[in-house]
Amino acid sequence: MIKDVNIISDFAKDIRRDALALLFHAGSGHPGGTLSCADIVAYLWKKELTYHGDNWQSKDRNRLILSKGHSVATIYAAAGRSGLIKPEQATSLRKINSFLQGHPHVNDTPWVETSTGSLGQGFSSAIGMALGLRHQNIVSRVYAILGDGELQEGQVWEGAMSAAPFKLDNLCAIVDYNKMQSDDTNENIMGLEPLADKWRSFNWHVQEIDGHDIAAIDNAIKNSKEIIGKPSMIIAHTIKGKGVSFMEGVPAWHGSVAITTEQLMKSLQDLGTESKQLEVYVNGNFWN
């Protein structure tokens, strides 16, 4: 059993608070999917990555690719807590001339590993990185987080078909399976089930977990490291808008929404923020 569940859970709450504040100051963004993948990002950031200060530059580092790039506020929130983003830049997301763009951009923030946002391309990049590490005899792992709506892209299945023959057991993909996409549920737009069987048919090792259970995430990641000769897929069942009462399970909070001051305050309260800290987020001083 993982010993630091509480530390990672608290970090996930911090990520959710910070990400919502980032989106509030940006005046736009994608809160629903940002909140649903926060526990996954928190676990990987704390347990599998070395993105702290300048340590991220080691060639032997594990890589994290956020293929669902529209949820980049989650990564920025973790990066801000790790000293990769200066406190005074917390209110600059999506602003003109800001290096914090609305989707990951590797030239401006090289620790995102690659630019993503056009769905499916980040997954392909992750496969290429895993293969490149193999060719260089570098024993590092590549983690790719995909959205479930993203799985409707044909490029994803081309990647799925290619990864298994290369026996990329250094690749672990994680689907943030919150069952919703931009306008509605997956089922109403283009159903994905039987999802696990589809990945198994491409010869991937597949696990299904509760994507908000830190112990379950830990167990699945550890299991993936034991698999020889196959890439791993973790289907993480999550809730869109997780942690915020009026966002959970509501497709309208997928994206292209501006969070009001009142909504930010309510969200922070739902996430257990102390009353004396609420203004800190509204004022943009949460990394000071």
Secondary structure by P-SEA (a helix, b strand, c coil): cccaaaaaaaaaaaaaaaaaaaaaaaccccaaaaaaaaaaaaaaaaccccccccccccccbbbbbccccccaaaaaaaaaaacccccccccccccccccccccccccccccccccccccaaaaaaaaaaaaaaaaaccbbbbbbbbbccccccaaaaaaaaaaaaaccccbbbbbccccccccccccccccccaaaaaaaaacccccccccccaaaaaaaaaaaaacccbbbbbbcccccccccccccccccccccccccaaaaaaaaaaacccccaaaaaaaccccc
